[in-house]
């Protein structure tokens, strides 16, 4: 394998324990953007489908949202 063609790919995974509060969410977004990763995984956001447009506007870039509902 030619190692010259491999590139660095950074992933950040963060358990945020809720992000529906606007002040907390903006703080989270600011923090993860400062990390300069290629992909960010935010876990335990407690978000809902209705939050997607708000998140897209606040993030200001490409955003994919996957909601998984698990009730124990």
N, CA, C and O of each residue as an XYZ file, in Angstrom:
288
protein
N       0.843     -1.179      0.000
C       0.000      0.000      0.000
C       0.888      1.241      0.000
O       1.857      1.329      0.754
N       0.547      2.178     -0.840
C       1.282      3.435     -0.929
C       0.811      4.375      0.177
O      -0.328      4.841      0.146
N       1.672      4.659      1.154
C       1.303      5.487      2.300
C       1.162      6.962      1.931
O       0.579      7.727      2.699
N       1.681      7.382      0.770
C       1.578      8.785      0.360
C       0.146      9.192      0.055
O      -0.184     10.375      0.143
N      -0.706      8.250     -0.297
C      -2.074      8.591     -0.676
C      -3.035      8.588      0.514
O      -4.205      8.936      0.352
N      -2.573      8.205      1.696
C      -3.425      8.204      2.877
C      -3.495      9.614      3.455
O      -2.495     10.332      3.484
N      -4.670     10.000      3.911
C      -4.807     11.321      4.507
C      -5.354     11.201      5.920
O      -5.944     10.189      6.297
N      -5.149     12.231      6.669
C      -5.599     12.269      8.053
C      -7.091     12.585      8.099
O      -7.584     13.430      7.352
N      -7.796     11.894      8.985
C      -9.243     12.071      9.123
C      -9.559     12.091     10.607
O      -9.395     11.076     11.284
N     -10.010     13.233     11.131
C     -10.276     13.379     12.560
C     -11.766     13.291     12.858
O     -12.587     13.910     12.182
N     -12.101     12.508     13.884
C     -13.485     12.324     14.319
C     -13.564     12.694     15.796
O     -12.706     12.309     16.590
N     -14.600     13.445     16.154
C     -14.834     13.822     17.544
C     -16.191     13.290     17.968
O     -17.194     13.525     17.293
N     -16.227     12.576     19.078
C     -17.475     12.064     19.637
C     -17.635     12.673     21.020
O     -16.727     12.604     21.849
N     -18.801     13.272     21.262
C     -19.013     13.983     22.512
C     -20.393     13.664     23.067
O     -21.394     13.796     22.362
N     -20.450     13.244     24.325
C     -21.717     13.017     24.999
C     -22.128     14.345     25.619
O     -21.520     14.786     26.594
N     -23.152     14.987     25.065
C     -23.510     16.349     25.490
C     -24.591     16.391     26.562
O     -24.823     17.444     27.155
N     -25.264     15.259     26.825
C     -26.302     15.165     27.854
C     -27.318     16.314     27.754
O     -27.587     17.016     28.729
N     -27.859     16.477     26.571
C     -28.895     17.485     26.334
C     -28.352     18.694     25.605
O     -27.307     19.236     25.964
N     -29.075     19.109     24.576
C     -28.631     20.268     23.797
C     -29.806     21.079     23.266
O     -29.665     21.808     22.284
N     -30.945     20.959     23.896
C     -32.112     21.719     23.438
C     -32.057     23.163     23.915
O     -32.687     24.034     23.317
N     -31.306     23.430     24.991
C     -31.139     24.791     25.477
C     -30.218     25.550     24.522
O     -29.115     25.088     24.231
N     -30.660     26.710     24.033
C     -29.912     27.447     23.021
C     -28.517     27.863     23.492
O     -27.561     27.760     22.723
N     -28.380     28.320     24.709
C     -27.080     28.758     25.214
C     -26.114     27.571     25.292
O     -24.961     27.680     24.874
N     -26.579     26.449     25.822
C     -25.733     25.254     25.907
C     -25.358     24.761     24.512
O     -24.204     24.416     24.259
N     -26.341     24.730     23.605
C     -26.094     24.244     22.242
C     -25.057     25.108     21.534
O     -24.159     24.578     20.880
N     -25.166     26.416     21.653
C     -24.190     27.307     21.002
C     -22.801     27.122     21.592
O     -21.802     27.212     20.878
N     -22.735     26.865     22.891
C     -21.454     26.600     23.535
C     -20.853     25.290     23.002
O     -19.654     25.213     22.730
N     -21.692     24.276     22.860
C     -21.243     22.987     22.309
C     -20.745     23.181     20.879
O     -19.664     22.706     20.531
N     -21.520     23.871     20.051
C     -21.129     24.101     18.660
C     -19.802     24.847     18.585
O     -18.941     24.500     17.777
N     -19.634     25.851     19.405
C     -18.391     26.625     19.416
C     -17.209     25.738     19.799
O     -16.150     25.795     19.174
N     -17.401     24.924     20.825
C     -16.332     24.025     21.272
C     -15.934     23.037     20.184
O     -14.749     22.899     19.883
N     -16.907     22.348     19.589
C     -16.552     21.320     18.605
C     -15.935     21.931     17.347
O     -15.050     21.328     16.742
N     -16.388     23.114     16.949
C     -15.772     23.770     15.781
C     -14.311     24.110     16.049
O     -13.481     24.032     15.143
N     -13.992     24.483     17.278
C     -12.602     24.781     17.636
C     -11.714     23.548     17.568
O     -10.496     23.682     17.453
N     -12.286     22.356     17.636
C     -11.514     21.113     17.619
C     -11.038     20.750     16.216
O     -10.136     19.924     16.077
N     -11.607     21.331     15.194
C     -11.180     21.137     13.791
C     -11.242     19.687     13.323
O     -10.382     19.244     12.562
N     -12.249     18.952     13.769
C     -12.419     17.572     13.300
C     -13.136     17.566     11.954
O     -13.734     18.567     11.558
N     -13.075     16.448     11.262
C     -13.798     16.299      9.999
C     -15.249     15.906     10.230
O     -16.140     16.327      9.492
N     -15.482     15.094     11.260
C     -16.834     14.642     11.590
C     -17.015     14.749     13.099
O     -16.120     14.427     13.880
N     -18.205     15.214     13.485
C     -18.545     15.328     14.899
C     -19.760     14.452     15.184
O     -20.758     14.511     14.465
N     -19.672     13.646     16.227
C     -20.810     12.871     16.689
C     -21.237     13.447     18.029
O     -20.458     13.450     18.982
N     -22.464     13.932     18.106
C     -23.005     14.436     19.358
C     -24.019     13.427     19.859
O     -25.032     13.174     19.207
N     -23.743     12.854     21.018
C     -24.600     11.821     21.585
C     -25.427     12.384     22.730
O     -25.053     13.366     23.372
N     -26.557     11.739     22.966
C     -27.487     12.121     24.024
C     -27.864     13.604     23.929
O     -27.766     14.350     24.904
N     -28.293     14.006     22.745
C     -28.686     15.403     22.533
C     -30.081     15.692     23.074
O     -30.419     16.845     23.344
N     -30.888     14.653     23.231
C     -32.294     14.779     23.642
C     -33.062     15.726     22.709
O     -33.984     16.422     23.136
N     -32.677     15.738     21.458
C     -33.339     16.611     20.482
C     -34.527     15.901     19.843
O     -34.700     14.689     19.975
N     -35.327     16.683     19.155
C     -36.514     16.178     18.471
C     -36.474     16.614     17.018
O     -35.719     17.516     16.657
N     -37.279     15.980     16.188
C     -37.349     16.323     14.767
C     -37.550     17.822     14.550
O     -36.979     18.404     13.628
N     -38.358     18.436     15.397
C     -38.665     19.862     15.252
C     -37.433     20.745     15.457
O     -37.451     21.913     15.069
N     -36.363     20.214     16.060
C     -35.151     20.988     16.324
C     -34.217     21.084     15.121
O     -33.303     21.909     15.122
N     -34.424     20.267     14.107
C     -33.472     20.162     12.999
C     -33.199     21.488     12.305
O     -32.035     21.830     12.097
N     -34.218     22.241     11.944
C     -33.996     23.501     11.235
C     -33.254     24.510     12.098
O     -32.404     25.247     11.598
N     -33.565     24.550     13.376
C     -32.861     25.450     14.293
C     -31.385     25.084     14.330
O     -30.523     25.958     14.236
N     -31.094     23.795     14.468
C     -29.704     23.332     14.507
C     -28.968     23.676     13.219
O     -27.827     24.137     13.261
N     -29.614     23.455     12.070
C     -28.971     23.754     10.783
C     -28.598     25.230     10.698
O     -27.497     25.571     10.268
N     -29.499     26.090     11.100
C     -29.229     27.529     11.055
C     -28.104     27.917     12.005
O     -27.254     28.732     11.645
N     -28.080     27.363     13.192
C     -27.062     27.713     14.177
C     -25.695     27.119     13.844
O     -24.669     27.738     14.126
N     -25.669     25.933     13.251
C     -24.396     25.295     12.910
C     -23.704     26.054     11.787
O     -22.496     26.282     11.842
N     -24.467     26.445     10.764
C     -23.913     27.244      9.679
C     -23.101     26.476      8.660
O     -22.258     27.065      7.984
N     -23.325     25.195      8.528
C     -22.601     24.389      7.556
C     -23.343     23.097      7.303
O     -24.501     22.946      7.693
N     -22.670     22.162      6.646
C     -23.293     20.871      6.362
C     -23.603     20.155      7.672
O     -22.799     20.157      8.605
N     -24.773     19.550      7.720
C     -25.231     18.913      8.954
C     -26.119     17.729      8.611
O     -27.080     17.868      7.855
N     -25.803     16.582      9.157
C     -26.650     15.398      9.020
C     -27.138     15.035     10.411
O     -26.340     14.916     11.341
N     -28.428     14.862     10.557
C     -28.999     14.570     11.865
C     -29.636     13.184     11.824
O     -30.466     12.892     10.964
N     -29.236     12.348     12.759
C     -29.807     11.016     12.898
C     -30.343     10.900     14.313
O     -29.585     10.953     15.282
N     -31.624     10.744     14.424
C     -32.251     10.625     15.733
C     -32.574      9.164     16.000
O     -33.202      8.492     15.182
N     -32.144      8.694     17.131
C     -32.438      7.325     17.552
C     -33.175      7.414     18.877
O     -32.665      7.967     19.852
N     -34.352      6.877     18.899
C     -35.161      6.908     20.096
C     -35.033      5.594     20.821
O     -35.270      4.534     20.241
N     -34.665      5.650     22.065
C     -34.546      4.437     22.875
C     -35.174      4.718     24.231
O     -34.717      5.583     24.978
N     -36.193      3.997     24.524
C     -36.850      4.131     25.821
C     -36.714      2.803     26.553
O     -37.196      1.768     26.094
N     -36.052      2.856     27.693
C     -35.832      1.620     28.460
C     -37.073      1.255     29.251
O     -37.081      0.247     29.958
